[in-house]
């Protein structure tokens, strides 16, 4: 993404289906509710707001903390101030519980026409004059558009057709608020009904060479494009993927902040987990998800979990994408490892983190597997490389400590993460196939692991940021620095296995964890964190 030119804001539209709303709030209702009794009303003198349901300016009456009711139409709603990012949602007739999110300091984004002009320039380089954007994350980035049409993923079901002089967004127009529509139209984007995409593209008469990536465009839409004699279809990689893969400085600043708040939630989760286990309470893998949600959702900028939490005890963790259910889950015991892979999407960033927690006595194999995994994690985190090295080359750096013991993990080392979006995106990823060149501003996860079927699963994951380290007579050198600042368990480490550089990296990382998180914690929490971040010498 290029440098910021002017202030813009992120627009959100209302969800299409009630079951697509993944805020997990117990307050969601199926129909408009009757205002509470007068005795329960707490008037806020001199405070008014325009009700998004009936569009009237009314006095706010607080029902509970941050919840209000409009006495003109009887709808409940919430008004909350969000720093630096503005998202607007309207209840309409199908979802009376809604959020109206305001901010005096909108997040800086390039305006839509700026991104559209960048895209048009890229299309020209590829010999195209138009594009049918069918990949939802690319469309969301292009138009600064967010919704909740997909579980754990804040995107809208839509298409966008871009030509040299116009852009058409195919979307359910009934869901788009007047503000969102005005914002889009002011930046050169007209709206059409989502269901009109086939007829609309069939009716195009202006000759264009249309880029349509067959892997990401609906087959029926692709066929219509091919059958329209006015359009010449070019099946090529969507340039938007590479454009959004490099985060700008504003996005990076907000990602760093969101990761620190998420880290505080992770610290409080671990403290509660340890205390409840120490008290003898019986906890399960499902309990882990409940505790995590409690602390993350308490954040004022929390939107939704970025994916379903993977809380896997013992041998369950050997299944990389294991998911506990009420019908099938494990009880935590005071031995072995608990693997927790989780994340959240906030108004200022998306997170993904894995920690493997020792719950008690460990076998020698478990300790060795953990130590070797940590070596892998550290080696890629502290890597320095010349900028001609691609992702599959870097992937080998992470695997080498395990390869020494003739062990490998049958998955990638890491994946890219969106800005307020899907937890997996491209174009880059650390695996044996990806040949993308890492560039400053790219975010990727560092998550090597050991998975022994039926026995144990271990993974340690941070998000890391690629940055420019130095230029000299040998070329341009790049490196990684952490976005995630959460303590890594040191008690399972086998003495004498980590080398001096790996120990130095781990101690320096924990020093930074304490420096970053301590001001955000209570005195008791700081004391706990100091113990977890204590330097090791072996």
N, C-alpha and C positions, 0 to 999 in steps of 0.2 A: 504494500500500500504506500502511496506517495506521501510526501509531507502534508501536514494539515494546512489548509488555506483559509477556511472560515469555519465558524462554529455551526455545527448542525446537530441534529438529535436523532435518536433511534426511535422509530415508530413501531408501535405494536398494534395488532388488530385482535379482535375478540376471537376466542376459540370456536371452531366449527361444531364440535360435539361436546356435550357435557362430560362424557367419559374420557375426553382427551385432555381435560384440565387436570394437571398432575401436581397441583399445589399441596394436595393431601390435607387440606384443611377440613376439620369436622363441620365447619359452619356452612359449607356449600349446601344450598337448598334447591329443591326442584321447582318451586313456584314462588311468586312474590308473597312476602310475608306481611302480616298485619303489624302495624307499629306497636311497640310495647306499651303497657299501661303508663299513664302520666306519672305515676309514682316512681317509675323506673327511669324516667327521662332526666338527663342532666343537660340543661341548655348551656350553650357556650355563647356568652354575650358578645354581640358584634361580629360573630363569625358566620360567613355565608359561603356557599359553594353552589355551582351549577350541577344539578343532578344529571348524570349522563343518561338516566332512564327517561325522565320526562322533560329534560332540558330547561327546567325552571330554576331560578335562583332561590334557594331556600336557606333557612337557618339550619345549621348543623346541630343535631341533638345526639349526644353520645349515649350509646346503649351499653357498650363495654369499652375497654381500652381500644382506641383507634377504630371503633365501629360506629357507624352513624345510620340514621334512618331519615328518608325523605318523607315528610308528612303530606306532600302533594300527591305522591303516587304509592306510598307505602313500601318502597324498595329500600332494602339495606344496601349500604355501600361503605367503602373504606377510602379515606384520604390519607396518604402518607407522603412525606417529602423524601425524595431520593436524591442524593448528591450526584451531580454531573451527568445524569442520564435521564431522559424523559421518555416514558412509555405510557401510552394512552389506550385504555380499553373501554368498551361500551357494552353494557349488559344486553341491550336489545330485548327481545321478548322471550328468549329461550333460556337465559342464564341470569337470574336476578342478582346473584352474588357476583360482584365484579370489583375491579380495582381501578382507581383513578389516581395515577401516580404523577406527582408534580415535581419540578425542580427549578430553582432559580439559576442554576449553573449547568446548562446542558453539556453533555460530553461532546468534545470536539470530534467531528467526523468530516471527511470530504463530502461535499454536497453530491446529490445524486447525479447531476449533470456532469460533474467532474469525473466521477467513476465511469459514467456512460461514455464520456469522451476518451477516457483511458482505454476502455474496452474497444471502442471503435478504432482507435489507433492500433491495438493489438490485432484486430480482425483484418485491418488493411495489410499488416505485415504478413498475414497468413493467406492473402489473396482472397479475402471474403469481404462482403459488404454488409452482412447481417448475421444475426445469431438467434437461434431459439434456445433460451436458457431453460433447461428442464431439471437441473440438479438444485434441490431446495436450499442447500447451504450456500451455493454460489449466488443464487437469487437473493437470499437474505443479505449477504454481504454487499451485493451490487446496489440494493435499494435501502439498506439500513432497516430492514423490515424483520420484525419478530412476531411470532404468534405461539400457540400451543397446540398444534395439530397432531404432533407426534409425541408419544410418551417420552419424557425426559429430554426432549429436543425442541427448543423454542422456535420452530419454523412454521411458515404458512404453506398450505397446499396451493401452488400457483405455478404459472409459466410466465415468461417474459420474452417478448419478441422485440429485438433491437435492430433498427436500421440506421442509416447515416443521419436521418433527420427526425426520427421518432422512436418512441418505446411504448409498448402496450403490455400492461400487466393483466393477465387473465386470472381472475380471482373471484370468489363469491363476494360481489359488491355489497350485499346486504350486511356483511360482517365488517366492512371498512368504515371507521368513524369519519365524520366530516373533517376532523382535523387531519387525520391520516391522508384522506383523499386530497385535501387542499395542499398538504405538504408534498405529496407525490406529483400532483399536477403542476405545482409551482416549479418543479424541477424537471419538467418535460416528460412526465409519465402519465399516459392516459389509461383508464381502466376499462376492462371488458369482462363479461361474465366467464367464470371458470369453464362452464359447460360449453361455451362457444368456441373453444380452442380449435376444434376440428373444422368447423364451418368457417371460422375466421381465417385460418391459414389456407384453406381451400379457396377462399375468395380473394386472396392477395393477387393483385395484377401487376404490381410494380416489380420489374425484373431485379432479382437479387441473387448473389451467391451466398447461400446460407450455411453457416457453420452449425452443424447439429451433431453432437457427439452421440453415436449410436448406443454407447454404454450407459448414458444418463438421460436420454430422451425416450419418452413413451413410444412403443412400437407403432401404435395407431397414428400418433402424431407424426412420427418419422415417415410413415407411408404416405400421409397426406402431403407432406412437404415434397417427397419424391414424385408424387403424381401431379403436382401443380406445374404446368409448363412454364410458368413465369419464374420458377425458382430452380436454381442449380444447387443441389445439396452437396456439401463437402463434409465428410465424416472425419473429424479431427479432434484433438484434445481441446477441451474447454479452457481457454486462456484465463478464465476467472480463478481457476484452482490455484495456479501459480501466483496470481496477483494477490489473493487474500492469504496465501501461505506465509508471507512475510508481514509480521505485525508492525504497525507504526509506533512511534514513541508514546503517543497518548494511550493506545491500547496496551502497550507493555506496562506503562505506569499503573493503569487500573488493574491489570492482571496481577502485578506484584502485590497491590493492596488487597485484592480479593483472596489471594493465596495466604496472606498473613491472617486474615480473619478466619479463613477456613482452618488454618493451623491452630488457632486458639480453640476452635470447636473440637479438633482432633485431640488436643491436650486434655480438654475437659472430659471428652469421651473416655480416654485411657485412664484418667484418674478415677472416674466412676466405675469403670469396668474392674479395675484392680481392687477398689474398696469393696465392691459388692461380692467379688469372688473371695476376698479375704474374710468376709463376714460369714462365709459358708452358704450364701444364697445360691440356689440352682439357676444358672443362666444357660440359655441356648443360643444357637446361631441367630435365631430371630430376634433375641434380645439386643444383639449388637446393632442391628438395623434401627431398632427403636431408639436406642441411646444416641446414635449418630444423628438421626433425624431431629431429635429434641434439641440438640445443641446447634446444628446447622440452621434449622428453621427459625431459631431465635434471632438470627441476624436480620436486620432490617432490609437488607438487599437480597435476601434469599428468594429464589424463584422455584427451584425444583432440584431434586437429585439429578446429576448428570447421567446416571445410569443406575440400574438396580444394584444395590449393594451386594458384593460377594463377601459373605462372612463364612469361612470354611474352616472347620476344626479337624485336626489330624489328617487322616487319609482323604477326607473330602477335598482338601486343598490341592490334591494331585490332579483334580479336574479343573483346568484353568478357568473355565467359566461356570463353575458350579453355582447353583442358586438354591438356597434353603427355602422350603415351603412349610406351611403348617402341617402338612401330611408327612413330610420327610425332612427331618433336620436332626442335628446332633446336639447333645447336652455337653457343655464345656466341662472339662475335668482339669484338675490341678496337675497336669502333666502335658508334655507335647507343645505344639504350636497352634496358634489361631491366626489364620491369614485373613486380613480385612482389606479389600480393594473397594474404594468408594470415591465419591466426588459429588460436587454440587455446581449448579449454575446460579450465579448471582447477577445482579444488574450490571456488574462491572467485570465479570470474568467467569470462566469455567475451570473447574479443578478436577484432578484425577490423582489419587495417591494410594499406595499400598504399603502397609506395614505388616510384618509377621511378628506376633507377640509370643514370647515364651510364657506359658501359663504355670510352669512348674518344672519337675524333673525332665531332663532331655537325654536321649540316647547319644552315644558318641557320633553315630552317623548323622543324626539331626543337627548336632553342633557343627560338624564338618560341612554339611550341605549349606548351612546358614552362612558360615564363614566364607566359603567359596563364592556363594551368591553375592555377599557383600563386596568381595574383591572385584567381581564383575561390575557391580554397580559403581564402585569408586573409580575403576579404570576408565570407563567411558565418561564419567562426570568430570574427571580431571584431564581428559584428552586434549591435546593440541595438535592441529593438523594444517597442512597447506590446503588452500581453497580449491585445488583440483580434485581432492578426495570426495567421492560421493558417498551416499548413505550406506550402500552395501559394504564399502570398505571400512567405514566406521563401526559397522555392526560386528566385525570380527574382533575389534578391540575389546568389546564387552564379553565376548565368548571365551577368549583365550584362557582365563583362569580355570574355567570348567573343562575346556578341551584338554588341558594338561592331565586331567583325571579321567579322560575319555568319557566325559559327560556332555550332553548338549540339551538345550531346551527347544522344543518343536514349535516355536512361535517367534515372532519378531522381538527385538529388544525394546522397541519403542514406536510410538505413533504420534502424529501431530494432533493438537487440540485446538478447537475453534475459540474465537473470542465471543463469548455469550452465544454459544451454539453447541454443535454436536461434539461429543468427547473424542470421536475419531474423525479426522479429516486428512486431506492430502495437501500438497502432492508428495511430501517427504515422509519417510518412515525408516527406522533403523531395522532392516532385515536383509536377508541374502539376495533379494531381487530388486530393491529400489535403487535406481541410479541417479536420483535427484541430487544435485549439489546443495549442501547445506549453505545457507546464507544468514548473515546477521539479522536478527529479528524473527527467525524461525523458532517455534516452540516444539519440543518433542519430549516424550516420556523416556525415562531410563528405568527399565523394569525387567532385568534378567531374573531367572529363577531356576529352581530344581523341582522336578515333578516325578516322584516315584510312585507309580500306581499302587493304590491301596495302603500306602505307608505314610507319605508326607508330601506336602507342597509348600514351597518357600518362594516368596517374591518380595523384593524391596523396590519401591517405585517412587521417584520424584519427577516432577516436570522440570525441564532444564531449558535454558535460553541460549541460543547460539549468538556469540558476539565477536566483534573484530578485536583480535589481540595485538597484532603488530604487523608492520610492513618493514622489510629490510631487503638486502641484496638477493635473498633467496626466494622472496615472494611474499604473499599475503597469508598470514597465519590466523586461524580462527580457533575458538575454544567455547566451552560451555560454562554457564554459571547457574546455580539453582534458583528456581522460582518457589519451590516447596521448602518450608522450614519447619520440620517436625522431627523430634528425636528418633533416632534409629537405635533399636535395642542393642546394647553392647555385651550383656551378660552371656549370650550364647557363643561369643567369639572364642575360638580355640586359640590359646596363646601360642605365639611363635609362627603363625601362618601369614598374617598381614605383614607386608614389608614396611620399611620406615616411611616411604612416601604415602602409602595407603593409610597408615596410622596418622600421619600429619594431616592428610586431607580430612579424615573423620573428626579429629579433634578440632580442626579449624571450622568444619561444618557445624559442629555442636556449639562452638563459641558464637557463631553467627546466629544459630537458632535461639540461643539464650538472649543475645543482644536484641534480636528482632521482636521476640515474643514477651519478654519480661515486663516491659512497660504496659502491656495489655492484660496482665494477669493480676490476680489477688496475691497477697503476701504468701498464703499457704501454697497457691499454685506455683509461685516463683520458686519456693523452696523445693517443691517436687521436681520442677523443671531443672533446677540446678543439679540435682542428683542424677537425673537422666542424661544431662549434658556433660557430666564430669569427664575429664580427659582420661584416656587409657594409655598405658605404656607398653602394651604387649603386641 
